[in-house]
Amino acid sequence: IITNTTWNTIYECTQALATIEGELVYCAGETVSFQNTQQYVEQYQWIEDNEILGEESVLSTTLNENGIVTIILEASNPLCIARDSVDVLVNPLPDASFTLSGNFLTAAEGAAYQWYLNGTAIPGANNQIYEISEDGAYSVQISNEFGCTEFSQESFAAYVGIFELTDE
């Protein structure tokens, strides 16, 4: 005797359909990357502040807003929709500026510094104040307490030398 047999697959919709993977701390302006590696997903929506950021399994976007940013993933298939969210800490960039007074360049407050002359790092020039010894285009890279770094714009500085006169 042969009978008709029907196989039913029962799929339980769980939160595991949407699982966000990625780093949770960034600096403003960095590209953030998140992914969902769960199976059986047919549609994705990555959302931040009611704005759709992407519709693929991987999200790459730039966050410029300092503070806590909530990223939401909605993953779905014909049987269910699941949601996951993460809070991302976006740390501020340092103020990358400096002033010139005489032969001294003074950078804005920071945790670490690297001075540059004509686009090249000056060896050992890693303090907030730098005394120039030649003309050129100076800039500084400043890091803050969060490890975020920013470059200043280049600014031309002219060395002012004091020469001692001799009787010769």
N, C-alpha and C positions, 0 to 999 in steps of 0.2 A: 504494500500500500504506500502510495506517495501522497504527501499532503503539502499544501503550500506553507512555506515557512517564511516568516518575516523577521528580519533582524532589525532591532531598534537600538540605535546608539544613544545612550543617555549622556548628555554633556552637562556638567554642572558648571554654571557660571560662577567663577570665583574672582577674587581680587587679583589672583595670579595672572590673569589675562593682561593686566596693565601693571608693570613693575618698572619704575624709573631707575636707571643705573647711571652713575656719573658723579663727578666731584661736586661738593656743595659749598665751596668757598672760592671766590674769584676776586679779581681786581676790576674796577670799572673799566670798560672798554675792551676787556678780553672776550674772546670767543668762547662761549660755553658749549659743551657737548653732552647730550644725554641720549640714551638709547633704551629701547624696549626689545628684549630678545625672546619674549614669550611666543609660543606657537599658536596657530589657529587665529591669528589676528588678520582681519581684512582691511580695516580702516583705522587710521591714527589721527588724532588731533592734539597738538601741543598748544597749550593756552597759557597766556600770562596777562593778567588784568583785562580779561574778557576779549583779548585779541588773539586770533589764531596765528601761531608762529610757524607751524609746519604741519604737514600731513604725511610724513614718512616715518619709518621705524627709528630713524636717527634724527635728532634735532641739533643743529648748529646755529647759534645766534649770538649776537653781541648784546650784553647787558651794560647800560651806561648809568643806570640809576643806583645810587648808593643805598645800602640798607638791605632789608630782607625782601626778597622777591619770591613769590610763590609760582612755581611751574606746575601745571596740571597736564596730565596725559589722560585722554579718553581713548581707549582701545575697544574695538567692537568687531563682532562677526555676526552672521545672521541670527544667532541664538541669544546673544547678550551684549551688554555694554559694561565695561569696567572702568574704574577711575583710580588714579593714583596721583599724589602730589608730593612735592618736596619744597622745602624752604631753602633758598639759596642766599648766602651772605655775600653781598657785593661790597667790597671794601673800597674806600675812596683812593684816588690817586693823590700823590703829594703835589704841593704847589712847586712847580719846577721853574723857578725864577731866581735871578741874582741881580745884585747891584754892583756898580763900580765906583770906587772912591780912591783916587790916586792910582797906585799900583795894586790895590787890593780888591778882589772879587769876593762878595759875600753872598752865599746861597741862602734861600729860604730854609726854614726849619725842616729837619728830616732826621732819619736814623743813620743813613749812610750816603756818601757822596763819591762821585768820580768826575773830575774835571777833564775837559777836552780842549785841545788847541787845533784849529783847522780840521776838525773831525776825527782826530786821533787822541786816544786816551793818553793823559800825561801820567807817566809812572809815579806812584807815590802821592799823587795829588788827590787825596781822599778825605780832606777835612772841609768843614763848612766855609772856612776862609782860605783863599788861595792868593798868594802874592805872585803876580805875573813878572816875567823877566824878558819878555819879547812881545812885539806887536803881533796881533793875529785875531782870528775869530774864535772866541771862547764860548763854551757851553758847559752845562753841568747835568749829570744824571743824578737824580735824587731818589732815594728809597725811603719809604715811611715804615712805621712800626708794624704794618701789616705785610710787608714784603712787596708792596706795589711800587713800581718804578715809573719815572717819567723824565723825559729829556726837556731841557729848556731850549729856547730858540738861541741860535748863535748871535753873538753881539761882538762887534769889533772893539778891541781895547788897544790903546797905544801905550807902550812902556814909556814911563817918564824916568829918565836916568839922572842921577846927580853925579857929576864928575868933579874930582878934586883937581884943582889947578896946582901946578908945580912951577918952580922958578926956572926950570931948564929951558 
